[in-house]
Amino acid sequence: MLNLPSCKAPRPGVHQVQMADIAALRDTELVSASDDMKGVLMVSVSRGPQPTPGYGHSLAASALLDGELQIRLHWRTPAKDAILAQMITHPCLVLGIVAADARRVVVSDETGELGSLDIP
């Protein structure tokens, strides 16, 4: 799992990503890719731009039910009285999924479903 407080222009929602995409989210370049990641489905999750630092997702739970991998996230928000820089951030979460029996991934948080993805 890669949890970044500000990614470089992530697309809101749930998307399958490759190693080069992850490097771009980190505003870096891919130098080489490891064969260790073969068979791992990498998924990015973002709610889009946020008005200050302090927002982000964390993994709450996951369950595989009838071929559907259900991932539940917790959405963090800064305290109402927090003194924060007024700057746009782009928090994102990248999950590596190894679930041989999964045919679909559904990601949700307290606000509802963030998106889904069919597993090829």
C-alpha positions in Angstrom: 0.0 0.0 0.0 1.2 3.5 -0.9 -0.6 6.3 0.8 0.5 9.8 -0.4 -0.7 13.1 1.0 -0.4 14.8 -2.4 -0.1 12.9 -5.6 0.6 14.5 -8.9 -2.8 14.9 -10.7 -4.5 11.7 -9.8 -7.8 10.9 -11.5 -10.7 10.8 -9.0 -12.2 7.4 -8.6 -10.8 3.9 -8.7 -8.3 3.0 -11.5 -6.0 0.2 -12.4 -2.4 1.5 -12.6 1.0 0.3 -13.7 4.4 0.9 -12.1 5.0 3.9 -14.4 1.7 5.4 -13.4 2.7 5.1 -9.7 6.0 6.8 -10.5 4.1 9.7 -12.2 1.8 10.0 -9.2 4.9 10.5 -7.0 6.2 13.0 -9.6 9.2 10.7 -10.3 10.3 8.5 -13.2 10.4 4.8 -13.4 14.0 3.5 -13.5 13.2 -0.2 -13.5 10.4 -2.5 -12.7 10.6 -5.6 -10.5 9.3 -9.0 -11.6 8.0 -9.3 -8.0 4.9 -7.4 -8.9 3.7 -9.9 -11.5 0.3 -11.1 -10.6 -0.4 -8.1 -8.4 -3.3 -5.8 -9.5 -2.4 -2.2 -8.6 -5.3 0.1 -8.0 -5.3 3.9 -7.3 -8.0 5.6 -5.3 -8.5 9.3 -5.1 -11.4 11.7 -4.2 -9.7 14.4 -6.2 -8.4 17.8 -5.1 -8.8 18.9 -1.5 -8.5 22.5 -0.1 -5.8 21.9 2.5 -3.4 19.2 3.7 -4.7 16.6 6.2 -7.1 14.7 4.0 -6.6 11.1 2.9 -7.7 7.5 3.0 -6.6 4.6 5.1 -7.5 1.0 4.8 -10.3 -0.1 7.1 -11.3 -3.6 6.0 -11.5 -5.9 3.0 -13.5 -9.0 2.3 -13.9 -11.4 -0.7 -17.6 -12.3 -1.2 -18.7 -14.3 -4.3 -15.8 -13.2 -6.4 -16.1 -9.5 -5.4 -13.3 -8.0 -3.4 -14.9 -5.3 -1.2 -12.5 -2.8 0.1 -13.6 -0.4 2.8 -11.6 2.8 3.4 -11.7 5.4 6.1 -11.7 9.1 4.9 -9.6 11.3 7.1 -10.4 15.0 7.3 -8.5 17.7 9.3 -10.0 18.9 12.6 -12.4 21.9 12.1 -10.1 24.1 14.3 -6.8 23.0 12.6 -4.6 25.7 11.3 -3.5 24.5 7.9 -1.9 26.0 4.8 -4.5 27.0 2.2 -3.2 24.9 -0.6 -4.7 22.3 -2.9 -3.6 18.8 -2.2 -4.3 15.6 -4.2 -4.3 12.7 -1.7 -4.3 9.2 -3.2 -3.9 5.6 -2.1 -2.4 2.8 -4.2 -3.3 -0.7 -3.2 -1.6 -3.9 -4.4 -4.2 -6.7 -4.7 -3.4 -10.4 -4.8 -6.8 -12.2 -4.9 -6.8 -15.1 -7.3 -10.6 -15.6 -6.9 -11.6 -12.0 -7.3 -13.3 -10.9 -10.5 -14.3 -7.5 -9.4 -13.0 -4.8 -6.9 -15.4 -2.4 -5.2 -14.0 0.4 -3.1 -16.1 2.5 -0.7 -15.7 4.8 2.3 -18.1 6.5 4.7 -19.6 8.6 1.8 -20.5 5.5 -0.3 -18.9 3.7 -3.3 -15.9 5.4 -4.7 -15.7 3.2 -7.7 -15.3 -0.3 -9.0 -13.1 -2.2 -11.4 -13.5 -5.5 -13.2 -10.4 -7.7 -12.9 -9.1 -8.9 -16.2 
